[in-house]
């Protein structure tokens, strides 16, 4: 299954695991302007890691989420020769943000193992907390309706299906994106714990949909904010909905 080869363990709320560490070069970013978040990943020897395996077509998946689970960003940053990654972020709103780096070393003691490490960043200014939307089975994005089916239980593997429709009709022209037809990420209310819900089918043609199946292992009960990314007509869409996990 795509994205399953290097499944990361843990909730991503630590900046270090098994000798690997996320080292930020920025602890604060400006509000209202595009900014680059720069960081390195060091290995057990303390040196910057420069060899990373490809996972869902990318060597690094980077996520930024505000503490109230708004302002989602999913970026594939560029790495300099010295191992410094640079993630270009669009305008950020004031508040506390958590930056996640998801990667798999291509050498060393962690070779082939998926890691998710994170660090918090402050964006100065007056922060206004936005209440999390109530759990719902549907969400709207750019004229598309996304519907989720499945009742995952905390700590248990469970299938989850998301379906895409437009004007009441099933969408079957989803374009390949990161080796599949959609990418799904989840964050837990309260602590912003991370979970990548892995697709269970590869993109085998130019058109997919409407049903998108995922392998869901959400470790904690409570509300999770899901972000589904899918592409149509060359445009990437992001739908967000709240899922209650028992």
Secondary structure, 3 states (H helix, E strand, C coil): CCCCCCCECCCCCCCEECCEEEEECCCEECCCCCEEEEEEEECCCCCECCCECCECCECCEEEEEECCCCCCEEECCEECCCCCEEEEECCCCCEEEEEEEEEEECCCCCCCCEEEEEEEEEECCCCCCCCCCCCCCEEEECCEEEEEECCCCCCCEEEEEEEEEECCEECCCEECECCECCEEEEEECCCCCEEEEEECCCCCCCCECCEEEEEEECCCCEEEEEEEEEEECCEEEEEEEEEEEC
